[in-house]
Structure formats: structure tokens, C-alpha cells
């Protein structure tokens, strides 16, 4: 049987289903005991209050189909989960571009985080869970909050494992469209600048090109030039934090509307044309499903705001 809600005043014993197998016990408990502080979850693991098949396990233990998990009584704060705004659920419901029994593909709206945290009560994954009530739903990958476009959400644990393996092997093709400063003269260009991520005191991440950083590859090609700006397509071969934005700035062609790595004067000119967001859109994703060899290709067009900016540049 699938695991039931373990919040309560008595010890619970829950059986892990096939859909839940493969995940770490700490991540499983954090989802099961929503509202319980992370420190408390790790404490009950450390003290052996959580048992799997009557034995103690560490936080990194990976659950198997049929495991019996002993969950001790844990008090949950009275406030419970933050409700998901109806408007967010409506936006997400209208943004679904594909759904089958294993996978959901969303045209993520700009300005919506993929998950809650850091002052955000709910993001894409929380909104979809509230909207669909699916027994299992997890992000396959992430997009920055201000980036729009194709986002994959696994509806089965086996699909998540399969897609993560494809991503590690470089077998998932992800392509983006971006508006950059200046007249692009580099043709097709592979940017391999290594990237290093810094964490600031406020928790924000800032990325710089730095020797010794993580190996990275972004493949740029020109789509259309407008003189003062160019529309480029980027194949994201690796998936480092802020990779496209940092690589574009490194090449002297920062993204339009980028407040962190961009050019203020260029951003102001684009804002005068009506651009009120980062011009970065994940327009397609493609892969071959290992289970049946079927070719999967999903695409999402530029939204009206981005298209209007290009029309005014033309």
C-alpha cells in the first residue's frame, strides 16, 4: 500500500510503494512531515526513532518497494501548510502542454518559482500538487524564477530516475531562446567558460567565470539580428546555475532584462520597448524514452510579451 499521512499522535508504520521507492529516507520524511522543521526530522533519524524494517538507518538510506517505515509521533505546527493561491493553480492548469501517465510538461510562466522557499510560499510543484492531487509529482529539472518555458515534472518515481540518468548522460536536449545585447557576430559558438557559484550572506547565488570552476558548455547560434540586439538560440549542454546568463555576459552579449549579469543601459532601452522581464525562454526539450524507445519532443512558443518586444525591434 502507498504511504499514508504520518502526522499524528501515535507511532505509524507505513509501507513504501513502487512509486516512492528509490528516494532517500530524509527527503521522504521531509515531504511526509510537512511543516516539521528540517532539524527535527534529522534529529529523529539520528536518534533512531525512525526505523526501516525494524532497523536503524541513516539519512542517505534509499527506500525500496515494500519497506516498512516506522514514523514516530511528531507534532506539526498548528498553522499547517500555506494555502496555494487559486490564481497560481489556474495559471499552471492552463500552462500544461503535455501529460501522460508518467510525465507532465509545463510551459512555466515567467515570475513563478519552481518550488516554494526563501519567502515564497508556493511554486510550480506545490501548485500542481494542489491542482492535480497526484500521489507522486517531482521536478525533473529546474528553471530560474524569471525564465519561462518547458519544464518536465515526473509523475512516477521510475520516470524521475530514468530522466535523471538521461540528463547525467547528456541525452536530454534543452534549447533556449534569448535576446542579447548587440549584433551577434560569433556564428555558432561553443562557450566553455568554467563557472564558480558563490553564496552571498543573504543566501542568493552569484556565478562568475573562474579558472577551476565547474566545466560548462553552452552552444550559441544566431536566429535573427536587430542591430542593437540579437535573438539567439542556446543549446544547454550542461546545466550549471545561471549558466546561459553568465556565459552570454562573458561573451559581451548580456541578456536583455537581466538585473544581475546584464547591462543597465541596454536593459533600460529594452524596457522602453515594453520588455518587463528577463528575455530567456526554454523553447524546447527532447529525449528518447529508454522504456520504449519513443522519441519525445516538446516545445513552447515565446509568450506575447517577448514576441511584442521582437516586433518592436524589427
Buried (B, 14 or more C-beta within 10 A) or exposed (E): EEBEEBBEEEEBEBBBBBBBBBBBBBBBBBEBBEBBEEEBBBEBBEEEBBBBEEEEBEBEBEBEEEBEBBBBEBEBEEEEBEEBEEEBBEBBEEBBBBEEEBBBBBBBBBEBBBBBEEEBBBBBBBBBBBBBEBEBBBBBBBBBBBBBBBBBBBBBBBBBBBBBEBBEEEEBBBBBBBBBBBEBEBEEBEBEBBBBBEEEEEEEEBBBBEEEBBEBBBBBBBEEBBEEBBBBBBBBBBEBBBBBBBBBBBBEBBBBBBEBBBBEEBBEBBBEBEBEBBBBBBBBBBBBBEEEEEEBEBBBEBBEBBEBBBEEBE
